[in-house]
């Protein structure tokens, strides 16, 4: 079951706000504000109005996109990604044959 477009936008909004405020104590206030914005429009049932709201939210997300988004250090693109790659396991070499 795929998430609804509104759910997807909500999650992306929370992740985007976390890019701007890495400290959870600051981010929590922003998360509550974002939730209030989504809750204010939860009773909209007209499909046309829903599409307008979704498009406006998409525009806001593109406008507020962070130039250097937060990445977990060990995630792809993080500063520790592939830092200590384990050595490849080579095939076992047979000892030299005795003469």
GULUMMI-110449 format. One record per atom (N, C-alpha, C, CB): x, y, z. Coordinates in steps of 0.001 Angstrom, whole numbers, padded with zeros to 6 digits, always signed. Glycine has a CB too. Example, Ala and Ser with C-alpha at 12.3 -4.5 7.8 and 13.67 -1.06 7.14 Angstrom:
// GULUMMI-110449
+013190-005690+007800/+012300-004500+007800/+013200-003300+007800/+011308-004473+009046/+012850-002250+007080/+013670-001060+007140/+012900+000030+007870/+014084-000598+005725/
// end
This chain:
// GULUMMI-110449
+000841-001170+000000/+000000+000000+000000/+000894+001244+000000/-000961-000008+001219/+000760+002052-001019/+001603+003240-001120/+000996+004392-000318/+001787+003650-002597/+001850+005262+000206/+001331+006391+000994/+000611+007393+000091/+002479+007093+001760/-000331+008104+000663/-001056+009117-000103/-000106+010269-000429/-002304+009631+000685/-000433+011056-001444/+000430+012200-001776/+000594+013174-000605/-000137+012944-002977/-000464+013352+000180/-000362+014267+001328/+000592+013710+002379/-001754+014511+001954/+000530+012402+002618/+001433+011773+003579/+002877+011893+003118/+001064+010299+003782/+003092+011682+001844/+004442+011803+001286/+004967+013231+001433/+004450+011385-000197/+004114+014206+001147/+004530+015609+001290/+004808+015952+002753/+003448+016552+000725/+004009+015410+003648/+004217+015667+005069/+005576+015137+005516/+003094+015027+005903/+005891+013920+005134/+007181+013334+005507/+008339+014119+004884/+007244+011856+005070/+008195+014494+003617/+009254+015278+002974/+009419+016637+003636/+008956+015457+001487/+008310+017222+004084/+008379+018511+004782/+009142+018375+006093/+006966+019059+005048/+008875+017294+006828/+009585+017087+008089/+011081+016859+007845/+008983+015892+008851/+011409+016086+006824/+012824+015837+006528/+013528+017105+006073/+012961+014757+005459/+012821+017923+005294/+013411+019184+004848/+013654+020112+006035/+012503+019869+003811/+012713+020169+006962/+012917+021038+008126/+014064+020527+008990/+011627+021133+008962/+014287+019231+008990/+015414+018680+009744/+016754+019057+009103/+015290+017153+009840/+016753+019311+007782/+017975+019793+007136/+018355+021181+007636/+017800+019816+005617/+017367+021998+007956/+017624+023361+008387/+017897+023462+009879/+016464+024235+008027/+017358+022558+010680/+017569+022596+012132/+017927+021185+012590/+016293+023135+012891/+019198+020920+012734/+019652+019572+013069/+019343+019230+014521/+021151+019435+012808/+019335+020216+015404/+019033+019946+016809/+017553+019615+016961/+019415+021157+017700/+017269+018493+017604/+015884+018041+017738/+015023+019000+018543/+015850+016683+018381/+015593+019682+019501/+014797+020599+020318/+014268+021765+019477/+015636+021131+021496/+015053+022245+018551/+014616+023321+017657/+013676+022760+016596/+015833+024014+016991/+014017+021603+016086/+013222+020984+015025/+011809+020640+015492/+013915+019729+014520/+011661+020275+016750/+010351+019856+017264/+009314+020964+017113/+010462+019445+018737/+009697+022200+017384/+008777+023322+017200/+008358+023475+015751/+009410+024607+017687/+009310+023283+014838/+008989+023366+013420/+008074+022222+012998/+010268+023353+012584/+008298+021031+013557/+007473+019873+013223/+006028+020085+013673/+008049+018602+013867/+005848+020675+014832/+004502+020952+015327/+003815+021973+014426/+004549+021462+016784/+004551+022984+013982/+003987+023988+013076/+003589+023358+011748/+004990+025126+012840/+004445+022513+011196/+004131+021837+009928/+002887+020979+010091/+005322+020967+009453/+002792+020274+011210/+001614+019440+011458/+000350+020289+011513/+001779+018653+012765/+000435+021460+012123/-000744+022329+012211/-001173+022803+010818/-000452+023546+013122/-000217+023058+009931/-000558+023460+008565/-001268+022336+007821/+000702+023879+007803/-000797+021113+007993/-001440+019983+007322/-002809+019692+007946/-000540+018730+007396/-002923+019818+009265/-004205+019577+009925/-005258+020621+009539/-004017+019570+011435/-004830+021828+009234/-005770+022882+008853/-006488+022536+007546/-005036+024225+008714/-005862+021712+006706/-006451+021366+005408/-006871+019908+005315/-005474+021673+004304/-006976+019220+006436/-007294+017791+006382/-008736+017507+005979/-007022+017161+007717/-009632+018484+006117/-011037+018264+005778/-011389+018686+004358/-011910+019003+006745/-010417+019053+003555/-010684+019435+002166/-010993+018159+001377/-009461+020215+001537/-012172+018102+000784/-012592+016900+000049/-012667+017127-001468/-013951+016433+000559/-012673+018377-001886/-012758+018676-003315/-011436+018297-003987/-013088+020185-003551/-011449+017384-004970/-010203+016942-005614/-009421+018087-006276/-010518+015885-006655/-010137+019054-006830/-009437+020185-007462/-008692+021019-006422/-010434+021075-008233/-009367+021266-005319/-008733+022038-004249/-007548+021265-003658/-009762+022374-003141/-007687+019940-003543/-006583+019118-003047/-005375+019222-003969/-007020+017653-002913/-005618+019170-005281/-004513+019284-006237/-003826+020639-006137/-005018+019062-007660/-004605+021696-005942/-004026+023039-005791/-003147+023086-004537/-005151+024122-005712/-003659+022542-003437/-002880+022530-002194/-001601+021705-002342/-003726+021976-001044/-001694+020568-003012/-000505+019727-003214/+000536+020444-004067/-000894+018394-003874/+000074+021115-005133/+001015+021850-005993/+001684+022995-005243/+000292+022395-007228/+000911+023718-004428/+001489+024820-003651/+002522+024300-002649/+000379+025597-002914/+002224+023175-002046/+003166+022595-001084/+004429+022134-001785/+002522+021423-000332/+004283+021528-002967/+005460+021118-003750/+006336+022329-004073/+005024+020409-005061/+005702+023442-004452/+006460+024665-004754/+007222+025152-003532/+005522+025771-005259/+006562+025110-002366/+007234+025540-001136/+008418+024641-000805/+006249+025552+000033/+008256+023347-001002/+009368+022433-000727/+010544+022703-001657/+008913+020976-000870/+010255+022976-002929/+011344+023291-003865/+012003+024621-003513/+010818+023333-005310/+011199+025572-003058/+011727+026884-002699/+012622+026816-001459/+010581+027860-002460/+012266+025965-000496/+012996+025875+000764/+014039+024767+000784/+012035+025666+001885/+014298+024164-000357/+015276+023074-000397/+016640+023564+000094/+015395+022501-001831/+017252+022788+000944/+018530+023168+001542/+019662+022945+000535/+018789+022361+002842/+020596+023900+000409/+021693+023730-000550/+022668+022618-000156/+022449+025033-000693/+022760+022331+001126/+023651+021280+001607/+022884+020427+002615/+024950+021883+002249/+022024+019511+002127/+021178+018762+003060/+021980+017854+003977/+020170+017940+002297/+021417+017614+005145/+022065+016751+006125/+022042+015312+005636/+021377+016867+007502/+023166+014650+005753/+023258+013226+005447/+023908+012554+006643/+024071+012960+004122/+023404+011387+006982/+024024+010628+008070/+025465+010325+007665/+023227+009301+008380/+026410+010366+008588/+027820+010191+008233/+028126+008895+007479/+028647+010237+009471/+027448+007816+007827/+027765+006548+007173/+026852+006251+005990/+027679+005422+008169/+025947+007167+005650/+025065+006986+004503/+025807+007381+003222/+023763+007825+004668/+025346+006912+002061/+025981+007339+000810/+025986+008861+000708/+025255+006724-000407/+027139+009422+000456/+027285+010868+000395/+027701+011486+001723/+026003+011483-000059/+027684+010706+002797/+028108+011200+004104/+029623+011271+004182/+027561+010308+005223/+030147+011960+005192/+031598+012159+005259/+032351+010913+005698/+031914+013286+006201/+031661+009880+006178/+032344+008636+006538/+031996+007492+005589/+031992+008242+007963/+031319+007784+004512/+030908+006746+003570/+032138+006081+002962/+030007+007336+002462/+032220+004798+003100/+033300+003970+002559/+034673+004396+003074/+033285+004026+001044/+034732+004908+004289/+036009+005343+004836/+036901+004156+005169/+035790+006195+006076/+036356+003154+005813/+037140+001988+006208/+036575+000745+005539/+037149+001823+007747/+036770+000658+004270/+036281-000495+003527/+037121-001704+003913/+036332-000242+001987/+036483-002829+004254/+037276-004007+004589/+038044-004513+003368/+036374-005117+005145/+039206-005048+003624/+040024-005567+002533/+039308-006743+001874/+041424-005994+003046/+039437-006853+000566/+038779-007971-000106/+039404-009298+000321/+038864-007807-001635/+038578-010303+000391/+039071-011634+000746/+039588-012288-000525/+037951-012508+001423/+040883-012534-000532/+041514-013131-001702/+041456-014640-001600/+042967-012657-001846/+041500-015311-002732/+041483-016770-002654/+042731-017279-001922/+041398-017387-004071/+042554-018367-001237/+043639-018948-000464/+044747-019388-001407/+043139-020135+000388/+045952-018976-001108/+047096-019348-001961/+047714-020637-001414/+048171-018191-002016/+047929-021561-002287/+048551-022836-001887/+050025-022586-001609/+048371-023939-002995/+050595-023276-000612/+052022-023094-000334/+052835-023581-001529/+052442-023855+000961/+054024-023012-001702/+054843-023453-002832/+055152-024957-002729/+056158-022636-002892/+055156-025584-003866/+055402-027043-003899/+056859-027340-003529/+055075-027630-005314/+057053-028429-002790/+058416-028842-002394/+059103-029472-003589/+058385-029844-001187/+060409-029279-003701/+061153-029854-004822/+061456-031267-004583/+062415-029116-005075/
// end
